[in-house]
Amino acid sequence: MGALLAPDARRAGRRFKPAPPPRIVRCDGLTTGSRALDRVLGLGSPSLVVIHGGRGTGKSTILRSAAASYAAACGRSALITVGSWVNPSALSGLPEAALDRLVLIRISDEQSAIAASRALSLLGFGLVALDDASELSGISRSAAPQSYISLSLSRAVHRRGMQALVALSEGPSGARGRDYWWPFADRFVRLERLEGGVRAASADGEALFAIVGGRIGDPPGRARPRPRGRPRTRRATI
């Protein structure tokens, strides 16, 4: 243990502490496509957010939109899938710079889960989206993949100030795999499909959004909030 201490620190009886890793830089351009949904998710804040809902509620679309938006406007992000790769057509239209900063990771077995957890610890991602974390229990007989990924994401959130979005599918008894994530989650967001769109609800509020053509936006006919700032005044000529 003495080899790890600087001479001055040993003489003073203090433990040598390495410099903390740099904090992740935020930017105003990060959005899923719906500002109301962004507020419910706490998008852009250092947090681990668990998103759960039935099929067709837009979990994958939310994660893909957030990861792509961060890569386009902010910095490096990661989109992790379990079992299958992301459909390339889902990322069409992104600028080349965004594609260079968006890292796609596929977890197919326990070894790839270990490799992914190491990548999360070493690489400076500002946002990580994990879709569908419920399937991690199906790639191994043990609970190791769930534990590796959940611990790595939790550490990255609290040490580096990044944000993690984790999607869970729902079964008869609720979100599948919730027990692995609730000790680390800062908020849970439940998605529910309604006639006018999809409702996202958490302890901090709720939002209604629509998915059209694989993109997130406000529901048809819903008025958009006015931008903040000084009100415009109309000049009159006399």
CYANA upper distance limits for C-alpha pairs under 8 A (distance plus 0.5 A):
  1 MET  CA      5 LEU  CA      7.67
  2 GLY  CA     10 ARG  CA      8.16
  4 LEU  CA     16 PHE  CA      7.99
  5 LEU  CA      9 ALA  CA      6.79
  5 LEU  CA     10 ARG  CA      6.58
  5 LEU  CA     15 ARG  CA      7.09
  5 LEU  CA     16 PHE  CA      5.89
  6 ALA  CA     10 ARG  CA      6.73
  6 ALA  CA     16 PHE  CA      6.87
  7 PRO  CA     11 ARG  CA      6.78
  8 ASP  CA     12 ALA  CA      6.68
  9 ALA  CA     13 GLY  CA      6.47
  9 ALA  CA     14 ARG  CA      5.52
  9 ALA  CA     15 ARG  CA      6.66
  9 ALA  CA     16 PHE  CA      6.55
 10 ARG  CA     14 ARG  CA      6.64
 10 ARG  CA     15 ARG  CA      7.69
 20 PRO  CA    159 ARG  CA      8.49
 21 PRO  CA    159 ARG  CA      7.86
 21 PRO  CA    160 ARG  CA      6.76
 22 PRO  CA    160 ARG  CA      7.12
 23 ARG  CA    160 ARG  CA      5.77
 23 ARG  CA    161 GLY  CA      6.12
 23 ARG  CA    162 MET  CA      8.25
 24 ILE  CA    124 GLY  CA      8.36
 24 ILE  CA    125 PHE  CA      8.39
 24 ILE  CA    126 GLY  CA      6.08
 24 ILE  CA    160 ARG  CA      6.89
 24 ILE  CA    161 GLY  CA      6.26
 24 ILE  CA    162 MET  CA      6.41
 25 VAL  CA     74 CYS  CA      8.06
 25 VAL  CA    126 GLY  CA      7.94
 26 ARG  CA     44 GLY  CA      7.01
 26 ARG  CA     74 CYS  CA      7.21
 27 CYS  CA     44 GLY  CA      8.35
 27 CYS  CA     73 ALA  CA      7.62
 27 CYS  CA     74 CYS  CA      6.23
 29 GLY  CA     69 SER  CA      7.92
 29 GLY  CA     70 TYR  CA      8.20
 29 GLY  CA     73 ALA  CA      5.95
 29 GLY  CA     74 CYS  CA      7.72
 30 LEU  CA     43 LEU  CA      8.17
 30 LEU  CA     44 GLY  CA      7.53
 30 LEU  CA     66 ALA  CA      7.65
 30 LEU  CA     69 SER  CA      5.99
 30 LEU  CA     70 TYR  CA      5.96
 30 LEU  CA     73 ALA  CA      6.89
 30 LEU  CA     74 CYS  CA      7.59
 31 THR  CA     35 ARG  CA      7.24
 31 THR  CA     38 ASP  CA      6.81
 31 THR  CA     43 LEU  CA      7.83
 31 THR  CA     65 SER  CA      8.18
 31 THR  CA     66 ALA  CA      6.70
 31 THR  CA     69 SER  CA      6.67
 31 THR  CA     70 TYR  CA      8.31
 32 THR  CA     37 LEU  CA      7.86
 32 THR  CA     38 ASP  CA      6.95
 32 THR  CA     62 ILE  CA      6.80
 32 THR  CA     65 SER  CA      5.67
 32 THR  CA     66 ALA  CA      5.54
 32 THR  CA     69 SER  CA      7.50
 32 THR  CA    216 ILE  CA      7.01
 33 GLY  CA     65 SER  CA      8.02
 33 GLY  CA    215 ARG  CA      7.82
 33 GLY  CA    216 ILE  CA      5.52
 33 GLY  CA    217 GLY  CA      5.60
 33 GLY  CA    218 ASP  CA      8.45
 34 SER  CA     38 ASP  CA      6.77
 34 SER  CA    209 PHE  CA      7.20
 34 SER  CA    216 ILE  CA      6.83
 34 SER  CA    217 GLY  CA      5.47
 34 SER  CA    218 ASP  CA      6.47
 35 ARG  CA     39 ARG  CA      6.84
 36 ALA  CA     40 VAL  CA      7.14
 36 ALA  CA    207 ALA  CA      6.00
 36 ALA  CA    208 LEU  CA      7.89
 36 ALA  CA    209 PHE  CA      8.27
 37 LEU  CA     41 LEU  CA      6.72
 37 LEU  CA    200 ALA  CA      7.47
 37 LEU  CA    206 GLU  CA      8.22
 37 LEU  CA    207 ALA  CA      5.99
 37 LEU  CA    208 LEU  CA      7.73
 37 LEU  CA    209 PHE  CA      7.43
 38 ASP  CA     42 GLY  CA      6.43
 38 ASP  CA     43 LEU  CA      5.59
 39 ARG  CA     43 LEU  CA      6.92
 40 VAL  CA    189 VAL  CA      8.11
 40 VAL  CA    200 ALA  CA      7.67
 40 VAL  CA    201 ALA  CA      7.52
 40 VAL  CA    202 SER  CA      7.09
 40 VAL  CA    204 ASP  CA      7.01
 40 VAL  CA    205 GLY  CA      6.60
 40 VAL  CA    206 GLU  CA      6.52
 40 VAL  CA    207 ALA  CA      7.19
 41 LEU  CA     49 VAL  CA      7.49
 41 LEU  CA    189 VAL  CA      7.54
 42 GLY  CA     47 SER  CA      8.45
 43 LEU  CA    163 GLN  CA      8.35
 44 GLY  CA    163 GLN  CA      7.26
 45 SER  CA    161 GLY  CA      8.43
 45 SER  CA    162 MET  CA      8.02
 45 SER  CA    163 GLN  CA      6.80
 46 PRO  CA    157 VAL  CA      6.44
 46 PRO  CA    158 HIS  CA      7.78
 46 PRO  CA    161 GLY  CA      5.30
 46 PRO  CA    162 MET  CA      5.52
 46 PRO  CA    163 GLN  CA      5.29
 46 PRO  CA    164 ALA  CA      8.49
 47 SER  CA    157 VAL  CA      6.51
 47 SER  CA    158 HIS  CA      8.25
 47 SER  CA    161 GLY  CA      8.17
 47 SER  CA    162 MET  CA      7.52
 47 SER  CA    163 GLN  CA      5.45
 47 SER  CA    164 ALA  CA      6.85
 47 SER  CA    185 ALA  CA      8.08
 47 SER  CA    186 ASP  CA      6.35
 47 SER  CA    187 ARG  CA      8.48
 48 LEU  CA    153 LEU  CA      8.19
 48 LEU  CA    154 SER  CA      7.43
 48 LEU  CA    157 VAL  CA      7.27
 48 LEU  CA    163 GLN  CA      6.42
 48 LEU  CA    164 ALA  CA      5.22
 48 LEU  CA    165 LEU  CA      6.59
 48 LEU  CA    166 VAL  CA      8.00
 48 LEU  CA    184 PHE  CA      7.53
 48 LEU  CA    185 ALA  CA      5.57
 48 LEU  CA    186 ASP  CA      5.86
 48 LEU  CA    187 ARG  CA      7.48
 49 VAL  CA    163 GLN  CA      8.35
 49 VAL  CA    164 ALA  CA      6.65
 49 VAL  CA    165 LEU  CA      5.44
 49 VAL  CA    166 VAL  CA      6.61
 49 VAL  CA    185 ALA  CA      6.32
 49 VAL  CA    186 ASP  CA      6.46
 49 VAL  CA    187 ARG  CA      5.66
 49 VAL  CA    188 PHE  CA      6.46
 49 VAL  CA    189 VAL  CA      7.81
 50 VAL  CA    165 LEU  CA      6.56
 50 VAL  CA    166 VAL  CA      5.26
 50 VAL  CA    167 ALA  CA      6.37
 50 VAL  CA    168 LEU  CA      7.66
 50 VAL  CA    181 TRP  CA      8.15
 50 VAL  CA    185 ALA  CA      6.95
 50 VAL  CA    187 ARG  CA      6.93
 50 VAL  CA    188 PHE  CA      5.37
 50 VAL  CA    189 VAL  CA      6.67
 51 ILE  CA     59 LYS  CA      7.41
 51 ILE  CA    165 LEU  CA      7.65
 51 ILE  CA    166 VAL  CA      6.44
 51 ILE  CA    167 ALA  CA      5.21
 51 ILE  CA    168 LEU  CA      6.66
 51 ILE  CA    188 PHE  CA      6.49
 51 ILE  CA    189 VAL  CA      5.29
 51 ILE  CA    190 ARG  CA      6.40
 51 ILE  CA    191 LEU  CA      7.82
 52 HIS  CA     59 LYS  CA      7.65
 52 HIS  CA    167 ALA  CA      6.19
 52 HIS  CA    168 LEU  CA      5.26
 52 HIS  CA    169 SER  CA      6.23
 52 HIS  CA    170 GLU  CA      7.09
 52 HIS  CA    175 ALA  CA      6.68
 52 HIS  CA    188 PHE  CA      8.19
 52 HIS  CA    189 VAL  CA      6.90
 52 HIS  CA    190 ARG  CA      5.58
 52 HIS  CA    191 LEU  CA      6.66
 53 GLY  CA     57 THR  CA      6.74
 53 GLY  CA     59 LYS  CA      7.81
 53 GLY  CA    168 LEU  CA      7.68
 53 GLY  CA    169 SER  CA      6.42
 53 GLY  CA    170 GLU  CA      6.16
 53 GLY  CA    175 ALA  CA      7.86
 53 GLY  CA    190 ARG  CA      6.13
 53 GLY  CA    191 LEU  CA      5.25
 53 GLY  CA    192 GLU  CA      6.81
 54 GLY  CA    169 SER  CA      6.71
 54 GLY  CA    170 GLU  CA      5.92
 54 GLY  CA    171 GLY  CA      8.49
 54 GLY  CA    191 LEU  CA      7.93
 54 GLY  CA    192 GLU  CA      7.74
 55 ARG  CA    169 SER  CA      7.89
 55 ARG  CA    170 GLU  CA      8.46
 56 GLY  CA    193 ARG  CA      8.12
 57 THR  CA    191 LEU  CA      6.50
 57 THR  CA    192 GLU  CA      6.67
 57 THR  CA    193 ARG  CA      6.14
 57 THR  CA    198 VAL  CA      6.94
 58 GLY  CA     62 ILE  CA      6.62
 58 GLY  CA    191 LEU  CA      8.40
 58 GLY  CA    198 VAL  CA      8.46
 58 GLY  CA    211 ILE  CA      7.85
 59 LYS  CA     63 LEU  CA      6.93
 59 LYS  CA    131 ASP  CA      8.38
 59 LYS  CA    167 ALA  CA      6.70
 59 LYS  CA    191 LEU  CA      8.35
 60 SER  CA     64 ARG  CA      6.52
 60 SER  CA    131 ASP  CA      6.87
 60 SER  CA    132 ASP  CA      8.34
 60 SER  CA    167 ALA  CA      7.97
 61 THR  CA     65 SER  CA      6.42
 61 THR  CA    214 GLY  CA      7.18
 61 THR  CA    215 ARG  CA      7.69
 61 THR  CA    216 ILE  CA      8.05
 62 ILE  CA     66 ALA  CA      6.63
 62 ILE  CA    216 ILE  CA      8.00
 63 LEU  CA     67 ALA  CA      6.63
 63 LEU  CA     79 LEU  CA      8.13
 63 LEU  CA    129 ALA  CA      5.97
 63 LEU  CA    130 LEU  CA      7.91
 63 LEU  CA    131 ASP  CA      7.75
 63 LEU  CA    165 LEU  CA      7.24
 63 LEU  CA    166 VAL  CA      8.47
 63 LEU  CA    167 ALA  CA      8.28
 64 ARG  CA     68 ALA  CA      6.51
 64 ARG  CA     79 LEU  CA      7.47
 64 ARG  CA    129 ALA  CA      7.90
 65 SER  CA     69 SER  CA      6.44
 65 SER  CA    215 ARG  CA      8.11
 65 SER  CA    216 ILE  CA      8.29
 66 ALA  CA     70 TYR  CA      6.64
 66 ALA  CA    129 ALA  CA      8.29
 67 ALA  CA     71 ALA  CA      6.77
 67 ALA  CA     77 SER  CA      6.26
 67 ALA  CA     78 ALA  CA      7.01
 67 ALA  CA     79 LEU  CA      6.79
 67 ALA  CA    102 LEU  CA      7.67
 67 ALA  CA    127 LEU  CA      7.07
 67 ALA  CA    128 VAL  CA      7.37
 67 ALA  CA    129 ALA  CA      6.88
 68 ALA  CA     72 ALA  CA      6.62
 68 ALA  CA     77 SER  CA      8.14
 68 ALA  CA     91 LEU  CA      8.27
 68 ALA  CA     94 LEU  CA      8.12
 68 ALA  CA     98 ALA  CA      7.50
 68 ALA  CA    102 LEU  CA      7.20
 69 SER  CA     73 ALA  CA      6.53
 69 SER  CA     74 CYS  CA      8.22
 70 TYR  CA     74 CYS  CA      5.44
 70 TYR  CA     75 GLY  CA      6.57
 70 TYR  CA     76 ARG  CA      7.66
 70 TYR  CA     77 SER  CA      6.87
 70 TYR  CA    126 GLY  CA      8.27
 70 TYR  CA    127 LEU  CA      7.47
 71 ALA  CA     75 GLY  CA      5.49
 71 ALA  CA     76 ARG  CA      5.87
 71 ALA  CA     77 SER  CA      6.12
 71 ALA  CA     97 ALA  CA      8.45
 71 ALA  CA     98 ALA  CA      5.32
 71 ALA  CA     99 LEU  CA      7.78
 71 ALA  CA    101 ARG  CA      5.82
 71 ALA  CA    102 LEU  CA      5.97
 72 ALA  CA     94 LEU  CA      8.02
 72 ALA  CA     95 PRO  CA      7.69
 72 ALA  CA     97 ALA  CA      7.40
 72 ALA  CA     98 ALA  CA      4.83
 72 ALA  CA     99 LEU  CA      8.38
 72 ALA  CA    101 ARG  CA      8.25
 73 ALA  CA     98 ALA  CA      8.31
 75 GLY  CA    101 ARG  CA      6.85
 75 GLY  CA    125 PHE  CA      8.22
 75 GLY  CA    126 GLY  CA      7.20
 76 ARG  CA    101 ARG  CA      5.08
 76 ARG  CA    102 LEU  CA      6.43
 76 ARG  CA    103 VAL  CA      7.97
 76 ARG  CA    124 GLY  CA      7.66
 76 ARG  CA    125 PHE  CA      5.70
 76 ARG  CA    126 GLY  CA      6.50
 76 ARG  CA    127 LEU  CA      7.87
 77 SER  CA    101 ARG  CA      6.88
 77 SER  CA    102 LEU  CA      5.62
 77 SER  CA    103 VAL  CA      6.70
 77 SER  CA    125 PHE  CA      5.55
 77 SER  CA    126 GLY  CA      6.21
 77 SER  CA    127 LEU  CA      5.40
 77 SER  CA    128 VAL  CA      6.23
 78 ALA  CA    102 LEU  CA      6.20
 78 ALA  CA    103 VAL  CA      5.15
 78 ALA  CA    104 LEU  CA      6.41
 78 ALA  CA    105 ILE  CA      7.60
 78 ALA  CA    125 PHE  CA      7.17
 78 ALA  CA    127 LEU  CA      7.02
 78 ALA  CA    128 VAL  CA      5.25
 78 ALA  CA    129 ALA  CA      6.73
 79 LEU  CA    102 LEU  CA      7.74
 79 LEU  CA    103 VAL  CA      6.77
 79 LEU  CA    104 LEU  CA      5.58
 79 LEU  CA    105 ILE  CA      6.72
 79 LEU  CA    128 VAL  CA      6.57
 79 LEU  CA    129 ALA  CA      5.44
 79 LEU  CA    130 LEU  CA      6.69
 79 LEU  CA    131 ASP  CA      8.20
 80 ILE  CA    104 LEU  CA      6.51
 80 ILE  CA    105 ILE  CA      5.16
 80 ILE  CA    106 ARG  CA      6.24
 80 ILE  CA    107 ILE  CA      7.84
 80 ILE  CA    128 VAL  CA      8.04
 80 ILE  CA    129 ALA  CA      6.56
 80 ILE  CA    130 LEU  CA      5.23
 80 ILE  CA    131 ASP  CA      6.57
 81 THR  CA     85 TRP  CA      6.86
 81 THR  CA     86 VAL  CA      7.51
 81 THR  CA    104 LEU  CA      8.42
 81 THR  CA    105 ILE  CA      6.90
 81 THR  CA    106 ARG  CA      5.53
 81 THR  CA    107 ILE  CA      6.77
 81 THR  CA    130 LEU  CA      6.65
 81 THR  CA    131 ASP  CA      5.51
 81 THR  CA    132 ASP  CA      6.96
 82 VAL  CA    106 ARG  CA      6.33
 82 VAL  CA    107 ILE  CA      5.28
 82 VAL  CA    108 SER  CA      6.59
 82 VAL  CA    131 ASP  CA      7.11
 82 VAL  CA    132 ASP  CA      6.66
 82 VAL  CA    133 ALA  CA      7.52
 82 VAL  CA    135 GLU  CA      6.85
 82 VAL  CA    136 LEU  CA      7.17
 83 GLY  CA    106 ARG  CA      7.27
 83 GLY  CA    107 ILE  CA      6.49
 83 GLY  CA    108 SER  CA      5.45
 83 GLY  CA    135 GLU  CA      8.21
 84 SER  CA    106 ARG  CA      7.31
 84 SER  CA    108 SER  CA      8.23
 85 TRP  CA    106 ARG  CA      6.67
 86 VAL  CA     90 ALA  CA      7.89
 86 VAL  CA    104 LEU  CA      8.28
 87 ASN  CA     91 LEU  CA      8.03
 88 PRO  CA     92 SER  CA      7.25
 90 ALA  CA    214 GLY  CA      8.03
 94 LEU  CA     98 ALA  CA      6.76
 94 LEU  CA     99 LEU  CA      7.12
 95 PRO  CA     99 LEU  CA      7.03
 96 GLU  CA    100 ASP  CA      6.81
 97 ALA  CA    101 ARG  CA      7.05
 98 ALA  CA    102 LEU  CA      6.59
 99 LEU  CA    103 VAL  CA      8.33
105 ILE  CA    116 ALA  CA      7.70
106 ARG  CA    112 SER  CA      8.10
107 ILE  CA    112 SER  CA      5.78
107 ILE  CA    113 ALA  CA      6.09
107 ILE  CA    116 ALA  CA      7.87
108 SER  CA    112 SER  CA      6.75
108 SER  CA    113 ALA  CA      7.97
108 SER  CA    139 ILE  CA      6.95
109 ASP  CA    113 ALA  CA      6.85
109 ASP  CA    139 ILE  CA      5.69
109 ASP  CA    140 SER  CA      7.11
110 GLU  CA    114 ILE  CA      6.87
110 GLU  CA    139 ILE  CA      7.24
110 GLU  CA    140 SER  CA      6.68
110 GLU  CA    144 ALA  CA      7.82
110 GLU  CA    145 PRO  CA      6.31
111 GLN  CA    115 ALA  CA      6.80
112 SER  CA    116 ALA  CA      6.51
113 ALA  CA    117 SER  CA      6.69
113 ALA  CA    145 PRO  CA      6.07
113 ALA  CA    148 TYR  CA      7.53
113 ALA  CA    149 ILE  CA      7.47
114 ILE  CA    118 ARG  CA      6.86
114 ILE  CA    145 PRO  CA      7.67
114 ILE  CA    148 TYR  CA      6.96
114 ILE  CA    149 ILE  CA      8.30
115 ALA  CA    119 ALA  CA      6.78
116 ALA  CA    120 LEU  CA      6.75
116 ALA  CA    149 ILE  CA      8.00
117 SER  CA    121 SER  CA      6.94
117 SER  CA    148 TYR  CA      6.52
117 SER  CA    149 ILE  CA      5.87
117 SER  CA    152 SER  CA      6.03
117 SER  CA    153 LEU  CA      8.25
118 ARG  CA    122 LEU  CA      6.71
118 ARG  CA    152 SER  CA      8.11
119 ALA  CA    123 LEU  CA      6.15
120 LEU  CA    124 GLY  CA      8.21
120 LEU  CA    125 PHE  CA      7.78
120 LEU  CA    152 SER  CA      6.94
120 LEU  CA    153 LEU  CA      7.40
120 LEU  CA    156 ALA  CA      7.57
121 SER  CA    152 SER  CA      6.79
121 SER  CA    153 LEU  CA      8.45
121 SER  CA    155 ARG  CA      8.33
121 SER  CA    156 ALA  CA      6.80
125 PHE  CA    162 MET  CA      7.47
126 GLY  CA    161 GLY  CA      8.30
126 GLY  CA    162 MET  CA      5.28
126 GLY  CA    163 GLN  CA      6.98
127 LEU  CA    162 MET  CA      6.19
127 LEU  CA    163 GLN  CA      5.37
127 LEU  CA    164 ALA  CA      6.29
127 LEU  CA    165 LEU  CA      8.31
128 VAL  CA    162 MET  CA      8.39
128 VAL  CA    163 GLN  CA      6.93
128 VAL  CA    164 ALA  CA      5.29
128 VAL  CA    165 LEU  CA      6.78
129 ALA  CA    164 ALA  CA      6.32
129 ALA  CA    165 LEU  CA      5.20
129 ALA  CA    166 VAL  CA      6.44
129 ALA  CA    167 ALA  CA      8.49
130 LEU  CA    164 ALA  CA      8.16
130 LEU  CA    165 LEU  CA      6.72
130 LEU  CA    166 VAL  CA      5.30
130 LEU  CA    167 ALA  CA      6.73
131 ASP  CA    166 VAL  CA      6.81
131 ASP  CA    167 ALA  CA      5.67
131 ASP  CA    168 LEU  CA      7.89
132 ASP  CA    136 LEU  CA      8.31
132 ASP  CA    166 VAL  CA      7.87
132 ASP  CA    167 ALA  CA      5.72
132 ASP  CA    168 LEU  CA      6.06
132 ASP  CA    169 SER  CA      7.28
133 ALA  CA    146 GLN  CA      8.27
133 ALA  CA    166 VAL  CA      7.13
133 ALA  CA    167 ALA  CA      6.47
133 ALA  CA    168 LEU  CA      6.04
133 ALA  CA    169 SER  CA      8.43
133 ALA  CA    177 GLY  CA      7.98
134 SER  CA    167 ALA  CA      8.25
134 SER  CA    168 LEU  CA      5.73
134 SER  CA    169 SER  CA      6.59
134 SER  CA    176 ARG  CA      5.94
134 SER  CA    177 GLY  CA      5.81
135 GLU  CA    139 ILE  CA      7.65
136 LEU  CA    140 SER  CA      7.98
136 LEU  CA    145 PRO  CA      6.61
136 LEU  CA    146 GLN  CA      6.49
137 SER  CA    141 ARG  CA      7.75
137 SER  CA    142 SER  CA      8.08
137 SER  CA    143 ALA  CA      7.12
137 SER  CA    145 PRO  CA      7.68
137 SER  CA    146 GLN  CA      7.26
137 SER  CA    177 GLY  CA      8.22
139 ILE  CA    145 PRO  CA      8.46
140 SER  CA    144 ALA  CA      8.21
140 SER  CA    145 PRO  CA      7.76
143 ALA  CA    147 SER  CA      6.82
144 ALA  CA    148 TYR  CA      6.46
145 PRO  CA    149 ILE  CA      6.75
146 GLN  CA    150 SER  CA      6.50
146 GLN  CA    180 TYR  CA      7.13
147 SER  CA    151 LEU  CA      6.45
147 SER  CA    180 TYR  CA      7.55
148 TYR  CA    152 SER  CA      6.64
149 ILE  CA    153 LEU  CA      6.57
150 SER  CA    154 SER  CA      6.60
150 SER  CA    180 TYR  CA      7.62
150 SER  CA    181 TRP  CA      7.02
150 SER  CA    184 PHE  CA      8.09
151 LEU  CA    155 ARG  CA      6.64
152 SER  CA    156 ALA  CA      6.66
153 LEU  CA    157 VAL  CA      6.62
153 LEU  CA    164 ALA  CA      7.23
154 SER  CA    158 HIS  CA      6.88
154 SER  CA    184 PHE  CA      6.61
155 ARG  CA    159 ARG  CA      6.28
155 ARG  CA    160 ARG  CA      8.40
156 ALA  CA    160 ARG  CA      5.82
156 ALA  CA    161 GLY  CA      7.46
156 ALA  CA    162 MET  CA      6.99
157 VAL  CA    161 GLY  CA      5.47
157 VAL  CA    162 MET  CA      5.29
157 VAL  CA    163 GLN  CA      6.33
157 VAL  CA    164 ALA  CA      7.47
158 HIS  CA    162 MET  CA      8.07
168 LEU  CA    175 ALA  CA      6.48
168 LEU  CA    176 ARG  CA      6.71
168 LEU  CA    177 GLY  CA      7.66
168 LEU  CA    178 ARG  CA      8.07
169 SER  CA    175 ALA  CA      6.28
169 SER  CA    176 ARG  CA      6.40
170 GLU  CA    174 GLY  CA      5.69
170 GLU  CA    175 ALA  CA      4.73
170 GLU  CA    176 ARG  CA      6.02
171 GLY  CA    175 ALA  CA      6.58
171 GLY  CA    176 ARG  CA      6.52
177 GLY  CA    181 TRP  CA      7.75
178 ARG  CA    182 TRP  CA      6.50
179 ASP  CA    183 PRO  CA      8.16
181 TRP  CA    185 ALA  CA      6.44
187 ARG  CA    202 SER  CA      7.63
187 ARG  CA    203 ALA  CA      8.02
188 PHE  CA    202 SER  CA      6.45
188 PHE  CA    203 ALA  CA      8.19
189 VAL  CA    200 ALA  CA      6.77
189 VAL  CA    201 ALA  CA      5.96
189 VAL  CA    202 SER  CA      5.21
190 ARG  CA    200 ALA  CA      6.12
190 ARG  CA    201 ALA  CA      5.85
190 ARG  CA    202 SER  CA      7.04
191 LEU  CA    198 VAL  CA      7.13
191 LEU  CA    199 ARG  CA      6.11
191 LEU  CA    200 ALA  CA      5.14
191 LEU  CA    201 ALA  CA      7.12
192 GLU  CA    198 VAL  CA      6.09
192 GLU  CA    199 ARG  CA      5.67
192 GLU  CA    200 ALA  CA      7.13
193 ARG  CA    197 GLY  CA      6.63
193 ARG  CA    198 VAL  CA      4.87
193 ARG  CA    199 ARG  CA      6.76
194 LEU  CA    198 VAL  CA      5.98
194 LEU  CA    199 ARG  CA      7.34
196 GLY  CA    210 ALA  CA      8.17
196 GLY  CA    219 PRO  CA      7.23
197 GLY  CA    208 LEU  CA      6.93
197 GLY  CA    209 PHE  CA      6.14
197 GLY  CA    210 ALA  CA      5.23
197 GLY  CA    211 ILE  CA      7.88
197 GLY  CA    219 PRO  CA      6.71
198 VAL  CA    208 LEU  CA      6.09
198 VAL  CA    209 PHE  CA      5.90
198 VAL  CA    210 ALA  CA      6.52
199 ARG  CA    206 GLU  CA      7.36
199 ARG  CA    207 ALA  CA      6.15
199 ARG  CA    208 LEU  CA      5.02
199 ARG  CA    209 PHE  CA      7.03
200 ALA  CA    206 GLU  CA      5.84
200 ALA  CA    207 ALA  CA      5.73
200 ALA  CA    208 LEU  CA      6.87
200 ALA  CA    209 PHE  CA      8.43
201 ALA  CA    205 GLY  CA      6.41
201 ALA  CA    206 GLU  CA      4.62
201 ALA  CA    207 ALA  CA      7.08
202 SER  CA    206 GLU  CA      6.63
208 LEU  CA    218 ASP  CA      7.84
208 LEU  CA    219 PRO  CA      7.56
209 PHE  CA    216 ILE  CA      7.42
209 PHE  CA    217 GLY  CA      6.39
209 PHE  CA    218 ASP  CA      5.43
209 PHE  CA    219 PRO  CA      5.85
210 ALA  CA    216 ILE  CA      6.25
210 ALA  CA    217 GLY  CA      5.86
210 ALA  CA    218 ASP  CA      6.08
210 ALA  CA    219 PRO  CA      5.35
210 ALA  CA    220 PRO  CA      8.31
211 ILE  CA    215 ARG  CA      5.84
211 ILE  CA    216 ILE  CA      5.10
211 ILE  CA    217 GLY  CA      6.85
212 VAL  CA    216 ILE  CA      7.04
212 VAL  CA    217 GLY  CA      8.07
218 ASP  CA    222 ARG  CA      6.98
218 ASP  CA    224 ARG  CA      8.05
